[in-house]
Amino acid sequence: MLTLFKEFTVVLTKFSGQSDFKKNLLVLMGGTAIAQLIPIIASPVLSRIFTPIEFGFFANFMAISAFITVYVSGKYELALILPKEDKDAINILSLSLLLAAANTVLLVLFFYIFSTFIADMLNVNNISNVIWLIPISSFISVLYLIFNEWCIRKKSYFTLSKNKISNTAGITGVSMAAGFSNISTGLIIGQVFGQLLSMIMAFYRVISADKGLLKYISASKMKYFMKKHGDFPKFNIAGQLLNTFSGQLPILVMSSKFGPDIVGYFAMTDRVLGMPLTYLGNSFRDVFKKSASDDYKEKGNCMEIYKKTTFTLIKIAIIPFIVLFITAPFIFSLVFGSNWETSGDFARILCLLYLISFISMPTSWLFVIAEKQKLDFLWQFIFFGLTTVSILIGYFFDDITIFLVSFCASRCVAYLIQIYFTYTLAKGKGFYVA
């Protein structure tokens, strides 16, 4: 698969001219396409191995894991792109790894001791025996983020693409093996151990390429950068916790209000639409943030790359989403089985949300590039507030359709506000936030 990807990107880059942006984007898109092709091919099989309820329990597991992923590293990995010298950046990488490892050890002990209590409190008793894996899953996710940020700093886009392919291949392969072995928590086992396999390979790729930098790691340097980039844990963690809470709140509320089967249908919709769009959007983001960062430093704005990225995303997405709105229930029923038609109904309701979030995702990195963490936190607060109001509306009417329509509308408004913020930042105009 990786050999096929290498040949694929060599052919594509011949047609990309001399633009580094185009070449890097094609490499990442090629890797993303192959990475997403794996779970897409496997989804019709997984949807017949695991029930909607089992997908619902998996969604709850991932929702809790997402909260932990936000803060265990202090979000210092976001600063990896900022230092001019690699010998400084390697200390930020080491700081992120050290904080993540220390926090994970404590969290594993906590989740292991209180696993039954946590499962009862969250109404996920069926997965109480694997609750302790939640912080481990979060730790591996953080490793993935750290290594990817390092690859972006080094412009190692081919390695970054291989990491994506290894990650989805590992998760999908172990999930299928667990499913065929009749393990009810197979999706969770697949997520954790599939990620672990891919991270071992990613760690090897990074270390083998940059092991000469290890001699520059020092406690004093890590302490210096912890203080220098203190705004990242101060504002990014708070903002990302709000964002994650906003993202996972619908799952937790749906689980308690409508049951795990409804969560399973929602999870399948997000698996088919949300995950591929996130990977594709992140490919644009990974190229955008390096180019935009360079332009911002040199020219004081990055409007050219902002417009190019945004219009490219619109052209890519608009027709597929129109087709999706018309045919979603039929496609889901045909591909995943008749018992998943409800997921297609959900996809039709939410397709506008996925479209706007996809367009806004890559350029959201401007909050970091312009060092506007306070503005990012303000937007996260708006995002959280709109999400909470929409969920309360859906909860009050006790109707899943009203719940999803209200949720979709609020999120669309939030992402349009984000686009306005980032557009203004791209022009080199700042916002004052006290």
C-alpha positions in Angstrom: 0.0 0.0 0.0 2.8 2.4 0.9 4.7 1.6 -2.3 1.5 2.2 -4.3 1.2 5.6 -2.6 4.8 6.5 -3.5 4.2 5.8 -7.1 0.9 7.6 -7.1 2.4 10.8 -5.7 5.4 10.7 -8.1 2.9 10.7 -11.0 0.7 13.4 -9.5 3.6 15.8 -8.8 4.6 15.7 -12.5 1.4 17.6 -13.3 1.7 20.1 -10.4 4.1 22.6 -11.9 6.7 24.2 -9.7 4.3 25.2 -6.9 5.5 23.8 -3.5 1.9 24.3 -2.2 0.5 22.1 -5.0 3.2 19.4 -4.7 2.8 19.2 -0.9 -0.9 19.2 -1.1 -0.9 16.4 -3.7 1.4 14.3 -1.5 -0.9 14.8 1.5 -4.1 14.3 -0.5 -2.7 11.1 -2.0 -1.8 9.8 1.4 -5.2 10.9 2.8 -7.1 9.3 -0.1 -5.4 5.9 0.5 -5.7 6.3 4.3 -9.4 6.9 4.0 -10.0 4.3 1.3 -9.1 1.6 3.9 -11.9 2.3 6.5 -14.4 3.1 3.7 -13.8 -0.3 2.1 -14.0 -1.9 5.6 -17.1 0.0 6.8 -19.7 -2.2 5.0 -18.0 -5.2 6.7 -17.8 -3.6 10.1 -21.4 -2.4 9.9 -22.5 -6.1 9.5 -20.1 -7.3 12.3 -21.0 -4.8 14.9 -24.5 -3.5 15.9 -25.6 0.1 16.2 -25.5 -0.3 19.9 -21.9 -1.4 19.8 -21.1 1.6 17.6 -22.8 3.7 20.2 -20.7 2.4 23.1 -17.6 3.0 20.9 -18.7 6.6 20.3 -19.0 7.1 24.1 -15.5 5.6 24.6 -14.1 8.0 22.0 -16.0 11.0 23.5 -14.4 10.5 26.9 -11.0 9.9 25.3 -11.3 13.1 23.3 -11.5 15.2 26.6 -8.3 13.7 27.9 -6.4 14.1 24.6 -6.9 17.9 24.8 -4.8 18.6 27.9 -2.4 15.7 28.6 0.5 17.4 26.7 -0.3 20.9 27.6 -0.9 21.6 23.9 2.8 22.5 23.6 3.0 20.5 20.4 1.2 23.4 18.7 4.3 25.5 19.3 6.6 23.1 17.4 6.3 25.1 14.2 7.4 28.4 15.8 11.2 28.1 16.7 13.7 28.9 13.9 16.2 26.2 15.1 15.4 22.5 15.2 17.5 22.1 18.4 14.9 24.3 20.1 11.9 22.6 18.6 13.2 19.2 19.8 13.0 20.4 23.3 9.3 21.4 22.8 8.7 17.9 21.4 10.3 16.3 24.4 8.4 18.6 26.8 5.1 17.5 25.1 6.0 13.8 25.3 7.1 14.1 28.9 3.9 15.8 30.1 1.7 13.4 28.1 3.4 10.3 29.6 3.3 11.6 33.2 -0.3 12.6 33.0 -1.3 9.3 31.3 0.3 7.1 34.1 -1.8 9.0 36.7 -5.0 8.7 34.6 -4.6 5.0 33.9 -4.4 4.4 37.7 -7.4 6.5 38.3 -9.5 4.9 35.6 -8.5 1.4 36.6 -9.4 2.0 40.3 -12.7 3.8 39.5 -13.7 2.0 36.3 -17.0 0.6 37.7 -18.0 4.0 39.2 -17.2 5.8 35.9 -19.1 3.3 33.8 -22.2 3.6 36.0 -22.0 7.4 36.0 -21.7 7.6 32.2 -24.2 4.8 31.6 -21.7 2.7 29.7 -21.6 -0.5 31.8 -21.0 -2.7 28.8 -17.5 -1.3 28.4 -16.5 -1.1 32.1 -13.8 -3.8 31.6 -12.0 -1.5 29.0 -12.6 1.9 30.7 -8.9 1.9 31.8 -7.9 2.0 28.1 -9.4 5.5 27.7 -6.3 7.4 28.8 -4.0 5.1 26.9 -6.0 5.8 23.7 -5.7 9.5 24.5 -1.9 9.2 25.0 -1.5 7.4 21.6 -3.6 10.1 19.9 -1.4 12.8 21.4 1.7 11.0 20.1 0.1 11.0 16.7 -0.5 14.7 16.9 3.1 15.4 18.1 4.8 13.4 15.4 2.6 14.9 12.7 3.4 18.4 13.9 7.1 17.5 13.7 6.7 16.2 10.2 5.0 19.5 9.2 7.8 21.5 10.7 10.4 19.5 8.7 8.2 19.6 5.6 8.3 15.8 5.6 4.9 15.5 3.9 5.6 12.0 2.5 6.3 10.7 6.1 3.2 12.5 7.3 1.1 10.7 4.7 2.7 7.3 5.6 1.7 8.0 9.2 -1.9 8.6 8.1 -2.0 5.4 6.1 -0.4 3.3 8.9 -2.9 4.8 11.4 -6.1 3.9 9.6 -4.7 0.6 8.4 -3.8 -0.4 11.9 -7.1 0.6 13.5 -9.2 -1.0 10.7 -7.2 -4.2 10.6 -7.3 -4.8 14.4 -11.0 -3.8 14.6 -11.9 -6.4 11.9 -9.8 -9.1 13.5 -11.5 -8.4 16.9 -14.9 -8.4 15.2 -14.4 -11.7 13.5 -13.3 -13.1 16.9 -16.7 -12.1 18.3 -15.2 -9.5 20.7 -18.1 -7.1 21.6 -15.6 -4.3 22.4 -13.8 -5.0 19.1 -14.1 -1.4 17.9 -12.5 -0.1 21.1 -9.7 -2.8 21.0 -9.1 -1.9 17.3 -8.8 1.8 18.0 -6.3 1.4 20.8 -4.0 -1.3 19.5 -4.3 -0.3 15.9 -3.2 3.2 16.9 -0.4 1.7 18.9 1.0 -0.3 16.0 0.9 2.8 13.7 2.6 5.0 16.4 5.5 2.6 16.8 6.1 3.0 13.1 5.7 6.8 13.2 8.1 7.0 16.2 10.7 5.0 14.3 10.4 7.2 11.2 10.9 10.4 13.2 13.7 9.2 15.4 15.6 7.6 12.5 15.5 10.8 10.5 16.3 13.3 13.3 18.2 11.3 16.0 21.1 13.7 15.8 19.0 16.3 17.5 18.5 14.3 20.6 21.8 15.6 22.1 20.3 19.1 22.3 17.5 18.0 24.7 17.9 19.5 28.2 15.7 20.0 31.3 16.6 23.7 31.4 15.6 24.2 27.7 12.3 22.4 28.3 11.6 24.6 31.3 12.4 27.7 29.3 10.0 26.8 26.5 7.3 25.7 29.0 7.4 29.3 30.3 7.9 31.0 26.9 4.9 29.3 25.4 2.7 29.4 28.5 -0.2 30.8 26.5 -0.7 27.5 24.8 -1.8 25.6 27.9 -3.5 28.7 29.3 -5.8 29.5 26.4 -5.6 26.6 23.9 -6.5 24.0 26.5 -9.4 26.0 27.8 -10.5 26.7 24.2 -10.0 23.1 23.1 -11.8 21.7 26.1 -14.8 23.9 25.2 -14.5 22.7 21.6 -14.3 19.1 22.6 -17.1 19.4 25.1 -19.2 21.0 22.4 -18.2 18.2 20.0 -18.9 15.3 22.4 -21.9 16.8 24.3 -24.4 15.7 21.6 -23.2 12.1 21.9 -23.5 12.1 25.7 -26.9 13.8 25.6 -28.2 11.5 22.8 -27.0 8.5 24.7 -29.0 9.4 27.9 -32.1 10.8 26.0 -32.5 8.5 23.0 -30.4 5.5 23.8 -27.1 3.9 22.5 -28.7 2.7 19.2 -29.4 6.3 18.2 -25.8 7.2 19.1 -24.7 4.3 17.0 -26.5 5.7 13.9 -25.0 9.1 14.6 -21.6 7.6 15.0 -21.9 5.8 11.6 -22.9 9.0 9.9 -19.8 10.7 11.4 -17.6 7.8 10.5 -18.6 7.9 6.9 -18.7 11.7 6.5 -16.9 13.4 9.4 -13.7 11.3 9.6 -12.8 11.4 5.8 -13.6 15.1 5.7 -11.4 15.7 8.8 -8.5 13.8 7.3 -8.9 15.6 3.9 -9.3 19.0 5.7 -6.3 18.3 7.8 -4.2 17.7 4.7 -5.1 21.2 3.5 -4.5 22.5 7.0 -1.0 20.9 7.2 0.1 22.5 4.0 -1.8 25.8 4.6 -0.3 26.4 8.1 3.3 26.2 7.0 2.8 28.4 3.9 0.5 30.8 5.8 3.0 31.0 8.7 5.9 31.9 6.3 3.8 34.5 4.5 2.6 36.0 7.8 6.2 36.4 9.0 7.4 37.9 5.7 4.5 40.0 4.5 2.3 40.5 7.6 -0.6 38.8 5.9 -1.5 35.5 4.2 -4.5 36.5 2.1 -3.3 34.8 -1.1 -2.9 31.4 0.4 -6.1 31.9 2.4 -8.2 32.5 -0.7 -6.5 29.7 -2.7 -7.2 27.2 0.1 -10.8 28.3 0.7 -11.9 28.4 -2.9 -10.3 25.0 -3.6 -12.2 23.5 -0.7 -15.5 24.9 -2.0 -14.9 23.6 -5.5 -14.0 20.1 -4.2 -17.0 19.8 -1.9 -20.1 21.5 -3.3 -21.2 18.9 -5.9 -20.6 15.8 -3.7 -22.7 17.4 -0.9 -25.6 18.2 -3.2 -25.6 14.6 -4.3 -25.3 13.5 -0.7 -28.4 15.5 0.3 -30.4 13.8 -2.5 -29.3 10.2 -2.1 -27.9 9.7 1.5 -30.6 7.3 2.8 -30.5 5.1 -0.3 -26.6 5.0 -0.3 -26.3 4.1 3.4 -28.9 1.4 3.1 -27.3 -0.1 0.0 -23.7 0.0 1.2 -24.0 -0.7 5.0 -27.2 -2.7 5.1 -30.9 -1.9 5.5 -30.6 -1.4 9.2 -28.4 1.6 8.7 -30.8 3.7 6.6 -31.4 5.9 9.7 -27.7 7.0 9.4 -28.5 8.1 5.9 -31.4 10.2 7.2 -29.0 11.8 9.7 -26.5 12.5 6.9 -29.1 14.3 4.9 -29.9 16.6 7.9 -26.3 17.2 8.8 -24.7 17.6 5.3 -24.7 21.4 5.3 -22.9 21.3 8.7 -20.2 19.0 7.3 -19.8 21.2 4.3 -19.2 24.4 6.2 -17.0 22.8 8.8 -14.9 21.3 6.0 -14.4 24.7 4.4 -13.5 26.4 7.7 -11.2 23.7 9.1 -7.8 24.3 7.4 -7.8 28.1 7.8 -8.7 27.9 11.5 -5.0 27.5 12.2 -4.7 31.3 11.7 -5.5 31.8 15.4 -2.2 30.1 16.2 -0.2 31.7 13.3 -1.4 35.2 14.4 -0.9 34.2 18.0 -4.5 35.1 18.8 -5.2 32.5 21.4 -7.6 34.8 23.3 -9.7 35.3 20.1 -9.7 31.6 19.5 -11.0 31.1 23.1 -13.7 33.6 22.4 -14.8 31.7 19.3 -14.7 28.4 21.3 -17.0 30.0 23.9 -19.4 31.1 21.1 -19.2 27.6 19.6 -20.0 26.1 23.0 -22.8 28.5 23.7 -24.6 27.9 20.4 -24.1 24.1 20.7 -25.6 24.1 24.2 -28.6 26.1 23.2 -29.3 23.9 20.2 -29.1 20.7 22.3 -31.4 22.1 24.9 -33.9 22.9 22.2 -33.7 19.3 20.9 -33.8 17.8 24.4 -36.9 19.9 25.3 -38.9 18.7 22.3 -37.8 15.1 22.8 -37.5 14.5 19.1 -34.3 13.3 17.4 -35.0 15.1 14.1 -35.6 18.5 15.9 -32.4 17.7 17.9 -30.3 17.3 14.8 -31.8 20.2 12.8 -31.2 22.5 15.8 -27.7 21.2 16.2 -26.9 21.6 12.5 -28.2 25.2 12.4 -26.2 26.3 15.5 -23.0 24.8 14.2 -23.3 26.4 10.8 -23.6 29.8 12.4 -20.6 29.1 14.6 -18.4 28.1 11.7 -19.5 31.1 9.6 -18.4 33.3 12.5 -15.0 31.5 12.5 -14.6 32.1 8.8 -15.2 35.8 9.4 -12.5 35.9 12.2 -9.9 34.0 10.1 -10.6 36.1 7.0 -9.9 39.3 9.0 -6.7 37.8 10.5 -5.5 36.7 7.0 -5.6 40.3 5.9 -3.2 41.1 8.7 -5.8 42.9 10.8 -6.0 41.8 14.3 -8.8 41.7 16.9 -8.4 43.2 20.3 -9.6 40.9 23.0 -9.1 42.0 26.6 
